[in-house]
Amino acid sequence: MHINGSVISTINGGDVAMFTRTYITRQTDPISAIVYNCRTANAWPGDMAMSVTYVPATSSTYAIVLGCSKDSIDRISRLLSNAGTSICHPLLLPRLLVELELHRHDNLVKTGLTQVKQFVNDLLKNKTYDWKARGKKEEDMSTSTSVEQWMGICQVQNKLTSWERQLLNMADSMDELSETEFAKIVPRDPVNKDAVFRKTMQEEGAFLRDRIRVIATEYEDKIRDCQMIMESMSMATQMAHTKANMEIALHAKRDGSQMKSIAVLTMLFLPSTFVSTLFAMPFFDWKPDHGRPTASSWLWIYFVVSISLTCVTCGLWYVFVNFWGVKRPRRKPDYGEMSTV
């Protein structure tokens, strides 16, 4: 009966964290009330919602907490038993919800740090790329796992940023409550119980506000931790890509050296092969006209021509590679010829 129906819309918007404050007037009587609705993001297990209705005329607070587990109930009961005079403050329960959410978010960030450390260690252990077992390595270091981890940490960072804004809204609501409802009567008489109560609530509200702001500062550190996790994953991935590129470049260099050796060998044997083919043609008769077959007296021509052609070919290749190809002047672009649009 004392719970406002606006909590339903708060529960339905579970994708994002939310804290709202609404002034209402009950239809049964002209008494005004303040409704505070708060809920945490349901991106992970353990999300909760809360609705608090504060009636300033009677200093009464009606609250309901939804989604509590047994552990959450025990923790809320323990915190309420140690609340002292702040138990009368209408925003005590939202502050307790913030404490529970801080514990949940702390576990999420620690889990993310552990996962990224394991990911970086596994990535850096692969100092060289095993070409023979490439399929196994690609299966172990699949990109889908790293992308899922990165997206998970990014989601945690976004949710923490949204929740931090709600904490600041909650702190502003505490200041607003102290400056309005708890400041309407100035305590002139020390024995005025209502004035003493309002003064006490102002002090408790300042304490709760300071605690909320301290927690908001802790969330800034957690957001920076999430940013560090994403940057570490990006840096580790870039290092892995650099190592893979170095491996590829090294193998390409070795292949290039082997191809160069093959080209040099071809250059050495090609002139001799050409001369042998030329001298084996029937256009030339190197056999004597009488006696047993003997070596031709023109055999020296083969060696002279082969060695000469080999030296000329190697010399031209050396000059082309080391001098003409390197010292060849490059034509500088003539920017004056470029047309402007």
C-alpha positions in Angstrom: 0.0 0.0 0.0 2.9 2.4 0.8 5.0 1.3 -2.3 4.6 3.5 -5.3 3.9 1.9 -8.7 6.8 3.7 -10.4 9.0 0.9 -9.2 7.6 -1.3 -12.0 9.1 0.9 -14.7 12.3 0.9 -12.8 12.4 -2.9 -12.8 11.6 -3.1 -16.5 14.5 -0.9 -17.4 17.0 -3.4 -16.0 19.6 -3.0 -18.8 20.9 0.1 -17.2 21.5 1.3 -13.6 19.0 3.8 -12.4 18.3 6.1 -9.4 15.2 8.4 -9.5 13.6 10.7 -7.0 9.9 11.6 -7.4 7.6 13.8 -5.3 4.0 12.4 -5.0 0.8 13.2 -3.1 -1.3 10.3 -2.0 -4.9 10.2 -3.2 -6.3 9.1 0.1 -5.0 12.2 2.0 -3.2 15.4 1.0 0.1 14.1 2.6 3.0 14.4 0.3 5.8 11.8 0.0 9.1 11.3 -1.7 9.7 8.1 -3.7 13.3 6.9 -4.4 13.6 4.1 -6.9 17.0 2.4 -7.5 18.1 -0.6 -9.4 21.3 -2.1 -10.6 22.2 -3.4 -14.1 21.1 -6.9 -14.9 24.1 -7.6 -17.2 25.5 -10.0 -14.5 23.8 -12.3 -11.9 22.9 -10.7 -8.6 21.1 -7.5 -9.7 18.6 -5.9 -7.3 16.0 -3.2 -7.3 14.7 -1.1 -4.5 11.9 1.3 -3.8 11.8 3.7 -0.8 8.8 5.9 0.1 9.5 8.6 2.6 6.6 10.5 4.3 8.1 13.8 5.8 4.9 14.5 7.8 5.3 11.4 9.9 9.0 10.8 9.3 8.1 7.3 8.1 10.0 5.3 5.6 8.6 2.3 3.6 10.9 0.2 1.5 11.0 -2.9 -0.5 14.1 -4.7 -1.9 13.7 -7.0 -4.8 16.1 -9.7 -6.1 17.8 -10.4 -2.8 19.7 -13.7 -2.4 20.2 -15.3 1.0 23.6 -13.8 1.2 22.3 -10.3 0.4 19.6 -10.6 3.0 22.2 -11.5 5.6 24.4 -8.7 4.7 21.6 -6.1 4.6 20.4 -7.3 8.0 23.9 -7.1 9.5 24.4 -3.6 8.1 21.0 -2.4 9.4 21.8 -3.8 12.9 25.0 -1.6 13.0 23.4 1.5 11.4 22.8 3.4 14.6 20.8 6.6 14.3 21.2 6.6 10.5 18.6 3.8 10.4 15.9 6.6 10.4 17.4 8.2 7.3 15.3 7.4 4.2 18.3 7.0 2.0 20.1 4.5 4.2 18.8 1.5 2.2 20.0 2.9 -1.1 23.4 3.4 0.5 23.4 -0.3 1.6 22.5 -1.3 -1.9 25.5 0.7 -3.1 27.7 -1.3 -0.7 26.4 -4.6 -2.0 26.9 -3.4 -5.6 30.4 -2.3 -4.8 31.2 -5.8 -3.7 29.8 -7.3 -6.9 31.6 -4.9 -9.2 34.8 -5.4 -7.4 34.6 -9.2 -8.1 33.9 -8.4 -11.8 36.9 -6.2 -12.2 39.2 -8.7 -10.4 37.9 -11.5 -12.6 38.7 -9.3 -15.7 42.2 -8.6 -14.4 42.8 -12.3 -13.8 41.6 -13.2 -17.3 43.6 -10.6 -19.1 46.8 -11.6 -17.2 46.3 -15.2 -18.3 45.6 -14.0 -21.8 48.7 -11.9 -22.0 50.9 -14.7 -20.5 49.5 -17.2 -23.0 50.1 -14.8 -25.8 53.7 -13.9 -24.8 54.7 -17.6 -24.2 54.5 -18.2 -28.0 57.9 -16.7 -28.7 58.0 -18.2 -32.1 55.4 -19.3 -34.5 55.3 -23.1 -35.1 54.6 -23.4 -38.8 54.1 -27.2 -38.7 51.6 -27.0 -35.9 49.9 -23.8 -37.1 46.4 -25.2 -36.9 46.9 -26.2 -33.2 48.2 -22.8 -32.3 45.4 -21.0 -34.1 42.9 -23.2 -32.3 44.5 -22.4 -28.9 44.9 -18.7 -29.5 41.5 -18.2 -31.2 40.5 -14.6 -31.8 37.0 -15.2 -30.7 38.0 -15.7 -27.1 40.1 -12.5 -27.0 37.3 -10.5 -28.6 34.7 -11.9 -26.1 37.0 -10.9 -23.2 37.6 -7.4 -24.6 33.8 -6.9 -25.2 33.1 -8.1 -21.6 35.6 -5.7 -20.1 34.2 -2.9 -22.3 30.7 -3.7 -21.0 31.9 -3.6 -17.4 33.5 -0.2 -18.0 30.3 1.2 -19.5 28.1 -0.2 -16.7 30.5 1.2 -14.0 30.5 4.6 -15.7 26.7 4.6 -15.7 26.5 3.5 -12.1 28.9 6.2 -11.0 26.6 8.8 -12.5 23.7 7.3 -10.4 25.9 7.5 -7.3 26.4 11.2 -7.9 22.7 11.7 -8.4 22.1 9.9 -5.1 24.6 12.2 -3.3 22.8 15.2 -4.8 19.4 13.8 -3.5 20.9 13.5 0.0 22.0 17.1 -0.1 18.6 18.1 -1.4 16.8 16.2 1.4 19.0 17.9 4.0 18.4 21.3 2.6 14.6 21.0 2.3 12.8 18.5 4.5 15.3 18.4 7.3 15.9 22.1 7.3 12.3 23.4 7.6 12.5 23.9 11.4 15.4 25.7 12.9 16.2 24.2 16.4 15.7 27.1 18.8 14.7 24.9 21.7 17.3 22.2 22.6 14.5 20.0 24.0 12.5 20.2 20.7 12.5 16.6 19.7 11.5 17.3 16.1 14.3 19.9 15.7 16.8 17.5 17.3 15.6 14.7 14.9 16.0 16.9 11.8 19.4 18.1 13.0 20.5 14.4 13.5 19.2 13.5 10.0 21.2 16.3 8.5 24.3 15.0 10.1 23.5 11.4 9.1 22.8 12.6 5.6 26.1 14.3 5.4 27.8 11.1 6.5 25.9 9.0 4.0 26.7 11.6 1.2 30.4 11.5 2.0 30.4 7.7 1.9 28.6 7.7 -1.4 31.2 10.1 -2.8 34.1 8.0 -1.5 32.5 5.0 -3.3 32.2 7.1 -6.5 35.9 7.8 -6.2 36.6 4.1 -5.9 34.5 3.5 -9.1 36.8 6.0 -10.9 39.7 3.7 -10.0 37.8 0.7 -11.2 37.0 2.4 -14.5 40.7 3.2 -15.0 41.5 -0.5 -14.2 39.1 -1.5 -17.0 40.7 0.9 -19.3 44.1 -0.5 -18.4 42.8 -4.0 -19.1 41.7 -3.1 -22.6 44.9 -1.3 -23.3 46.9 -4.2 -22.1 45.0 -6.6 -24.3 45.5 -4.3 -27.3 49.2 -4.0 -26.5 49.6 -7.8 -26.1 47.8 -8.4 -29.4 50.0 -5.8 -31.2 53.1 -7.5 -29.8 51.9 -10.9 -30.9 51.2 -9.5 -34.4 54.6 -7.9 -34.5 56.3 -11.2 -33.6 54.3 -13.0 -36.2 55.2 -10.3 -38.8 58.9 -10.7 -37.8 58.7 -14.4 -38.3 57.1 -14.0 -41.7 59.7 -11.4 -42.7 62.5 -13.8 -41.5 61.2 -16.7 -43.5 60.7 -14.4 -46.5 64.3 -13.2 -46.2 65.5 -16.8 -46.1 63.4 -17.7 -49.2 64.8 -14.6 -51.0 68.4 -15.7 -50.2 67.7 -19.2 -51.5 66.1 -17.8 -54.7 69.2 -15.5 -55.1 71.5 -18.5 -54.8 69.5 -20.4 -57.4 69.7 -17.3 -59.7 73.4 -17.1 -59.3 73.9 -20.8 -60.1 71.7 -20.4 -63.1 73.8 -17.5 -64.2 77.0 -19.5 -63.9 75.8 -22.5 -65.8 73.7 -20.8 -68.5 76.6 -19.5 -70.7 78.3 -22.9 -70.6 75.0 -24.6 -71.5 74.5 -22.1 -74.3 78.0 -22.7 -75.8 77.7 -26.5 -75.5 74.4 -26.4 -77.4 75.9 -24.1 -80.0 79.0 -26.2 -80.6 76.8 -29.4 -80.7 74.9 -28.1 -83.7 75.7 -29.8 -87.1 76.8 -26.5 -88.6 80.3 -27.1 -87.3 82.5 -30.2 -87.9 85.3 -30.5 -85.3 86.4 -34.0 -86.4 89.7 -34.5 -88.3 89.6 -36.0 -91.8 92.0 -38.9 -91.0 93.0 -41.1 -88.2 91.3 -42.1 -85.0 88.8 -39.7 -83.4 90.7 -37.2 -81.3 89.9 -34.0 -79.5 89.5 -31.1 -81.7 92.2 -28.6 -81.7 89.5 -25.9 -81.4 88.4 -27.2 -78.0 89.9 -24.2 -76.3 87.4 -22.0 -78.0 84.6 -23.6 -75.9 86.4 -22.7 -72.6 87.3 -19.2 -73.8 83.8 -18.3 -75.0 82.1 -19.9 -71.9 84.4 -18.2 -69.4 84.1 -14.9 -71.2 80.3 -15.0 -71.4 80.1 -16.1 -67.7 82.3 -13.2 -66.6 80.4 -10.7 -68.7 77.0 -11.9 -67.4 78.1 -11.9 -63.7 79.8 -8.5 -64.2 76.7 -7.0 -65.7 74.5 -8.4 -63.0 76.8 -7.1 -60.2 76.9 -3.6 -61.8 73.2 -3.5 -62.2 72.4 -4.6 -58.6 75.1 -2.6 -56.7 75.6 0.5 -58.8 73.1 1.3 -61.4 70.0 0.2 -59.4 71.1 2.0 -56.3 72.6 5.2 -57.7 69.9 5.7 -60.2 68.4 9.2 -59.6 64.8 9.3 -58.8 62.7 11.9 -60.5 61.3 14.3 -57.9 57.6 15.1 -58.3 57.1 18.5 -59.9 54.4 20.1 -57.7 54.2 23.0 -60.1 52.6 20.7 -62.7 49.9 19.6 -60.3 46.6 21.3 -60.9 44.6 22.5 -58.1 40.9 21.9 -57.8 
